[in-house]
Amino acid sequence: NAGVTQTPKFQVLKTGQSMTLQCAQDMNHNSMYWYRQDPGMGLRLIYYSASEGTTDKGEVPNGYNVSRLNKREFSLRLESAAPSQTSVYFCASSEVVTVTATNEKLFFGSGTQLSVL
Amino acid sequence: TQLLEQSPQFLSIQEGENLTVYCNSSSVFSSLQWYRQEPGEGPVLLVTVVTGGEVKKLKRLTFQFGDARKDSSLHITAAQPGDTGLYLCAGGPGGNNRLAFGKGNQVVVIP
């Protein structure tokens, strides 16, 4: 059972380059998320998709775009990478999104370590 | 934005000792979750607490939700090296009505 799969595992970019982080889940979950994790900052939500066909901004969306390609796949794109986007990126999924977030049990991928030089 | 403060940030103990880490906020949460993250991996959900005063046990781990639903604690009895990891608490709803994460408690258990 693969769960949430992220590619690539590691990536080095130069400032201004673009790239897309891929994420796929095989748990038939409706909701998917992209987080970044930085030392001393914890996990911060970039974008999420409550269901196929919808996307919403999270806490730190600037400089990123997302695409919910289908129910399984949710990609994160950096159009013009900046050093401030150096981070570890995590994709996650959950069965549902609720108003109170009470039932949002998140399943995370193993992350993408991105360095922007 | 609701803020979750976790303390201590870092804790190193010997195998067999007990430890407690804390997750505190000035805001009330509908629920609170604890995740454990190992190096190079994503967080893994351990438990969700919903009711004020609730206590849940997972083998040697005991989780408690404060009566006022503003804080939580995680107690590990007779810690093992396999308990080493970053423990994250997450409360809902936070900003954007999604889960808000604390910065984590880094626990190192020395054999």
HADDOCK unambig.tbl for C-alpha pairs under 7 A between the chains (distance, minus, plus):
assign (segid A and resid 40 and name CA) (segid B and resid 103 and name CA) 6.48 0.50 0.50
assign (segid A and resid 41 and name CA) (segid B and resid 103 and name CA) 6.01 0.50 0.50
assign (segid A and resid 42 and name CA) (segid B and resid 101 and name CA) 6.72 0.50 0.50
assign (segid A and resid 42 and name CA) (segid B and resid 102 and name CA) 6.16 0.50 0.50
assign (segid A and resid 42 and name CA) (segid B and resid 103 and name CA) 4.11 0.50 0.50
assign (segid A and resid 42 and name CA) (segid B and resid 104 and name CA) 6.94 0.50 0.50
assign (segid A and resid 43 and name CA) (segid B and resid 101 and name CA) 6.00 0.50 0.50
assign (segid A and resid 58 and name CA) (segid B and resid 96 and name CA) 6.35 0.50 0.50
assign (segid A and resid 90 and name CA) (segid B and resid 42 and name CA) 6.94 0.50 0.50
assign (segid A and resid 99 and name CA) (segid B and resid 97 and name CA) 6.13 0.50 0.50
assign (segid A and resid 100 and name CA) (segid B and resid 30 and name CA) 6.70 0.50 0.50
assign (segid A and resid 100 and name CA) (segid B and resid 92 and name CA) 5.87 0.50 0.50
assign (segid A and resid 100 and name CA) (segid B and resid 93 and name CA) 4.75 0.50 0.50
assign (segid A and resid 100 and name CA) (segid B and resid 97 and name CA) 6.21 0.50 0.50
assign (segid A and resid 101 and name CA) (segid B and resid 92 and name CA) 4.92 0.50 0.50
assign (segid A and resid 101 and name CA) (segid B and resid 93 and name CA) 5.12 0.50 0.50
assign (segid A and resid 101 and name CA) (segid B and resid 97 and name CA) 6.44 0.50 0.50
assign (segid A and resid 101 and name CA) (segid B and resid 98 and name CA) 5.37 0.50 0.50
assign (segid A and resid 101 and name CA) (segid B and resid 99 and name CA) 5.96 0.50 0.50
assign (segid A and resid 102 and name CA) (segid B and resid 30 and name CA) 6.26 0.50 0.50
assign (segid A and resid 102 and name CA) (segid B and resid 31 and name CA) 5.38 0.50 0.50
assign (segid A and resid 102 and name CA) (segid B and resid 92 and name CA) 5.72 0.50 0.50
assign (segid A and resid 107 and name CA) (segid B and resid 44 and name CA) 6.77 0.50 0.50
assign (segid A and resid 108 and name CA) (segid B and resid 42 and name CA) 5.29 0.50 0.50
assign (segid A and resid 108 and name CA) (segid B and resid 43 and name CA) 6.11 0.50 0.50
assign (segid A and resid 108 and name CA) (segid B and resid 44 and name CA) 6.93 0.50 0.50
assign (segid A and resid 109 and name CA) (segid B and resid 42 and name CA) 5.54 0.50 0.50
assign (segid A and resid 110 and name CA) (segid B and resid 40 and name CA) 6.74 0.50 0.50
assign (segid A and resid 110 and name CA) (segid B and resid 41 and name CA) 4.42 0.50 0.50
assign (segid A and resid 110 and name CA) (segid B and resid 42 and name CA) 4.53 0.50 0.50
assign (segid A and resid 111 and name CA) (segid B and resid 41 and name CA) 6.54 0.50 0.50
assign (segid A and resid 111 and name CA) (segid B and resid 42 and name CA) 6.17 0.50 0.50
